[in-house]
Amino acid sequence: DDYGSLAAMAGDAGAQLVEANLSCPNVCTAEGDVFLDAQLSGLIAQAMHKNAGGRPVLLKLGYFADPARLEAVLKAVDGYAAGVVLVNGISRNIIEADGTAAFGVGREKAGLLGRGIHEFSLDNVRRALGIIEEHRLALKVVAVGGVSTPRDAGHYFDAGACAVMMGSAPMFDPQLAIRMKDDHPQW
């Protein structure tokens, strides 16, 4: 119900589309793993679709180590979400050389983002696109994860992603997206 209400609020505020992050890799509670629950993801997508006022709904998902789970989630959200965003981040134990938690006790796990997840994200994007094609699902895939060069974005477009998002790279290179679009107007 909360996701549906928020979708309506976003629409009322003038949003052109609504995205829900079901996969925050930097929380220590189950809320960061909502995307792994196909039934719950489907219910959220349905509530958002119902309340988004005809706006496309995107669901930001985390990394799927299990292809069967990825398939179940994609099937559950099909017809409600216009697309999925893969991969938000990967939750991992982040440790120092001596084995202690890098961020302190109670923060053993944290989200791994950026260059370190590019290959994992590319793998999930390819798998998702294969599942979508095989089952004729009406979903688009937006790729994210480890894009810091035009070549990185090209990997995702070559795999079949309809769009590519960047997180931290533009903070270090504010002209990156402009150069990418200049070099690759088809993107």
Sequence and secondary structure as in RCSB ss.txt:
>XXXX:A:sequence
DDYGSLAAMAGDAGAQLVEANLSCPNVCTAEGDVFLDAQLSGLIAQAMHKNAGGRPVLLKLGYFADPARLEAVLK
AVDGYAAGVVLVNGISRNIIEADGTAAFGVGREKAGLLGRGIHEFSLDNVRRALGIIEEHRLALKVVAVGGVSTP
RDAGHYFDAGACAVMMGSAPMFDPQLAIRMKDDHPQW
>XXXX:A:secstr
 HHHHHHHHHHHTT SSEEEE   TT SSGGGGGGG HHHHHHHHHHHHHHTTT  EEEEE   S HHHHHHHHH
HHBTTBSEEEE   EEEE B TTSSBTT TT  EEEE GGGGHHHHHHHHHHHHHHHHHTT   EEEEESS  SH
HHHHHHHHHT SEEE SSHHHH TTHHHHHHHH TT 
